[in-house]
Amino acid sequence: MSVTELKEQMHRQIDLLNDENDIEDLSATIDFFFNSREIHFDSNHPDFVAQLENSLENANKQPGISTGELREKRRF
């Protein structure tokens, strides 16, 4: 089954839900799924790209530390 077919099937199943509690449970499950992923499913999504650019900018602003310096710090 293709991704498009799976999405269509999921949409049909969601449309069958009428109970508010079921819909809230499904919403919580979907939220948990997306929040549990380390990498956003769409690495080209503007929000994800912006987050990466922001992280890179922050990393470039802070002075780095060499492996040797880190080893020295851990000794004490």
C-alpha positions in Angstrom: 0.0 0.0 0.0 1.4 3.4 -0.9 1.8 6.3 1.5 -1.0 8.1 -0.2 -3.3 5.1 0.1 -2.4 4.7 3.8 -3.2 8.4 4.5 -6.5 8.1 2.7 -7.3 5.0 4.8 -6.4 6.8 8.0 -8.6 9.8 7.0 -11.5 7.5 6.4 -11.0 5.8 9.8 -10.8 9.2 11.5 -14.0 10.3 9.8 -15.8 7.3 11.4 -15.0 8.5 14.9 -17.8 10.3 16.6 -17.1 10.0 20.3 -15.3 13.0 21.7 -13.1 10.9 24.0 -11.9 8.7 21.1 -11.0 11.8 19.2 -9.1 13.3 22.2 -7.3 10.0 22.7 -6.3 9.8 19.1 -5.1 13.4 19.2 -3.0 12.7 22.3 -1.5 9.6 20.6 -0.6 11.6 17.5 0.9 14.4 19.6 3.0 11.8 21.5 4.1 10.3 18.2 5.4 13.6 16.8 6.9 14.8 20.1 8.8 11.5 20.5 10.5 11.7 17.2 14.1 13.0 17.4 14.1 14.1 13.8 11.0 15.7 12.3 9.5 13.5 9.6 10.0 16.2 7.0 13.5 17.5 7.1 12.6 20.2 4.6 9.8 21.6 6.7 10.4 25.4 7.3 10.0 25.1 11.0 12.6 22.2 11.2 15.0 24.1 8.9 14.6 27.2 11.0 15.3 25.2 14.2 18.5 23.8 12.6 19.7 27.2 11.5 19.0 28.7 14.9 21.0 25.8 16.6 23.9 26.3 14.2 23.9 30.1 14.8 23.9 29.5 18.5 26.7 27.0 18.2 28.8 29.4 16.2 28.4 32.2 18.8 29.8 30.1 21.6 33.5 29.2 21.9 34.2 25.6 21.4 36.2 23.2 23.5 38.8 20.7 22.2 38.8 17.1 23.2 42.0 17.6 25.2 40.5 20.5 27.1 37.5 18.4 27.9 39.7 15.5 29.2 41.6 18.0 31.4 38.3 19.3 32.9 37.1 15.8 33.6 40.3 15.0 35.6 39.5 17.5 38.3 
